[in-house]
Amino acid sequence: MGSKHMEPIFSAIKINNLIVTNMLIKRGSSGAVVRQIQERVGALITGVWDTATQRKVLEFQKQNGLHQTAEVNDETYNTLFPPKVKPKAKPKAVESEPAPKKMPPKSAQIKEETDGNK
């Protein structure tokens, strides 16, 4: 008998940055993603999707108002692991100094002094 071709359960994932596309983690899945999910939902961390993990995911979905499938799709995953969004930096307020008082030119100052002496 030849080897059976297995369809991937997701087409793209980047665990550390939590970029996920077309994900479906369910009974029979295993690996690092399952360990992360088990840790987050409070299941025993084995790296293998089992009945206990399924129950914990279902409970999580119910508590968070998600569609209750007992499987982890994009919606459930992104609720478990919200994307990290850096807040935009507010522009710093620049304190402006008051404009210096304009002094009349020296020639005008001298003229005022001499006019005052008349």
LINCORFEN-V326249 format. One record per pair of residues at least 6 apart in sequence whose ideal C-beta (glycine too) atoms are under 7 Angstrom apart, sorted by sequence separation. I is the first residue (numbers start at 1). J is the second residue. D is the distance in Angstrom with one decimal. If there is no record, write none. Layout:
BEGIN
I & J & D
I & J & D
END
This chain:
BEGIN
13 & 19 & 7.0
38 & 44 & 6.8
39 & 45 & 5.5
61 & 67 & 6.9
62 & 68 & 5.7
13 & 20 & 5.4
38 & 45 & 4.7
61 & 68 & 4.7
25 & 33 & 6.0
38 & 46 & 6.9
44 & 52 & 6.1
61 & 69 & 7.0
12 & 21 & 4.3
25 & 34 & 6.3
43 & 52 & 5.4
66 & 75 & 6.0
10 & 20 & 7.0
11 & 21 & 5.6
13 & 23 & 6.6
35 & 45 & 5.4
43 & 53 & 4.5
58 & 68 & 5.8
66 & 76 & 5.6
11 & 22 & 4.5
10 & 22 & 5.8
25 & 37 & 6.4
35 & 47 & 4.6
58 & 70 & 4.2
10 & 23 & 4.2
34 & 47 & 5.4
43 & 56 & 4.3
57 & 70 & 5.5
66 & 79 & 6.2
10 & 24 & 6.5
34 & 48 & 6.5
42 & 56 & 5.9
9 & 24 & 5.3
34 & 49 & 5.2
38 & 53 & 5.5
41 & 56 & 4.0
57 & 72 & 6.1
61 & 76 & 6.0
64 & 79 & 5.4
9 & 25 & 6.2
31 & 47 & 6.1
41 & 57 & 5.7
54 & 70 & 4.6
15 & 32 & 5.9
30 & 47 & 5.6
15 & 33 & 6.6
30 & 48 & 4.6
30 & 49 & 6.5
41 & 60 & 4.9
57 & 76 & 7.0
9 & 29 & 5.7
13 & 33 & 6.6
29 & 49 & 4.4
37 & 57 & 6.9
15 & 36 & 6.9
28 & 49 & 6.2
27 & 49 & 5.3
26 & 49 & 6.4
25 & 49 & 6.6
27 & 54 & 6.0
37 & 72 & 5.8
40 & 80 & 4.9
37 & 80 & 6.4
26 & 71 & 4.1
25 & 71 & 6.6
24 & 71 & 6.1
25 & 72 & 4.1
23 & 72 & 6.8
24 & 73 & 5.5
23 & 73 & 6.1
23 & 74 & 5.3
20 & 74 & 5.8
23 & 77 & 5.5
20 & 77 & 5.3
20 & 78 & 6.9
18 & 81 & 4.9
18 & 83 & 5.8
END
